[in-house]
Amino acid sequence: MARVSTYLNFAGNTEAAFAFYRGIFGGEFIGPIHRFGDIPPSPDQPPMNEADKNLVMHIELALLGGHVLMGTDAPESMGFKVVHGNSIHINLQPDTRAEAEHLFNGLAVNAVIETPLQDMFWGAYYGCLTDQFGIRWMVNCDSGI
């Protein structure tokens, strides 16, 4: 089945981030949590650092409207470097103001609020924030309900 998803890299706290998101969006993870320790050893690669074996290699969670959020830890020992920036937001478009408030308030725990949830000139109930894991979110509800 064709789909579009969002893939996030974290610096060792993917499991905590996805537990937080699951508490907000509900549901269960799609499939198992795959860990770096699940990767079969390869004679072409050095042995994996013991500390990295329990890190999340891949995890998935359904959000709204069938959109899937995916994530991984990006261990520096494997050549990754996570750099948080401002070039992307995950935009949530719930059906009701009540759902918008639930999502925004859940994500707002220990977050930096950039725009509080409010009625905007373009007719939407909108707010944006950077959550406690450095992920930028917009909540944009077009419904007056």
N, C-alpha and C positions, 0 to 999 in steps of 0.2 A: 504494500500500500504506500503510495507516495505521500510524503509529509514534509513539513519544514519544522525544524526544531532549533533551539538555542543551546549552544554548548559553552559551558563556563569552565575556566581553569582557576583552581584555588591553590594556595601555598600551604597545603597540608591540613586544611580544615573543611574539606568537601563534605565529609559525613555529617559534621555539625551543621553546616549550612543547609544541607538537604533535609535533615531532621527538622530544622527550623521552618523551612519552606513547606514540608509535609504537614506541619502543625497549622499552617495558615490555609493551604489549598486543600488539605485532606487527601484521602485516597492512600494507595499503597505504591511503593516503588514498582516500576515496570521491570520485571525480571529481577534477578539477584544483583546484589552489589558485587561487582568484580573488583578484585584487589590485585595489586602489582605482584604479590606473592603467588597468584594463580598462573602467572606466565611461566611456561616451561623453560628450564635452563637451556641456554644455547652455548655451544662451544665457541661461537664467534663473539660472545659478549662476556665481560667480566661478571663475577658473581654479584647478585643484587645485595645491596646494603640491607642488613637485617631491619633497620628502622623503617625502610621504605616498603617492606613486604606487606604491611597491614594498611598502607595508604590506598585510597580508592582509585582504581584505574578507570572505572566507568559506572555511572549510576544514572537512572532516568526517573522522572516524575511528571505526570500529566498536570497541566495547569488549567487554563480555560480554553474552551472551544477546540479541544483536541491538541492544542499546542503542547509539545513535550520539552521540558527543561532537562538537559543532560549536563553532567559534570565530571571532572577528574581532578585529582591532586596533580600538581606539576612539580615534582621533586627537582630541586637544584642539582642533586647528585646525579641526575639523569640528563642534565644539560638544559633544563627548563628554568625560566625566570618569569614569574608572574609580575606584571606591571599593570596596576589599575589606572584607567584613563577615563576620559569623558567622551569617547567617540561612539558610545552605544548606550541605549536604555532598553530595558524590556518593557514594552507597553502593554498594559492589561486593559481590556475593554469589557468590564462586567456589564450585565444587563440592568442592574438596579443601583440606585444610590446606596442602599443598605449594603449590598455586596461590595461596592467601591469602598465604603467606610471600613468594612470588615478587613478587606485586603490591605488597604493603606495603613490602618491602625496596627495590623499584625506585622507588616513589614517595617513599621516605624520604631519598633523596639530597638533602642540603642542606635538609631539611625541619625543621619544628618538630613533634616527636612529642608529641601530647596524651595518648594512651593507647597504650603499647606493645602489640604483638600478644600476646594472652594468652587463656587460658580464662576465660570470664565466668560469673557466677552464672546467667544465663538459658540456658546450655548452648551458647553460640556461642564460636568462636575469633575474637576481635575486637580491633581496634586502630583508632586514628584519628590523623590528622596534617594539617598544613597544608603543602602542598608548596612548593618553591622559587619557584613562580609565584603564591603566595597562594591557591591553590585548596584547599579543605577536602575530605578524603576519609575515608570509613569503609570498613573491610574487615571483613565480617561473614560468617564461614563457619559454617553450621549443621551441616555434616558432621563426624563424628569421624574421618574418613579422612585 
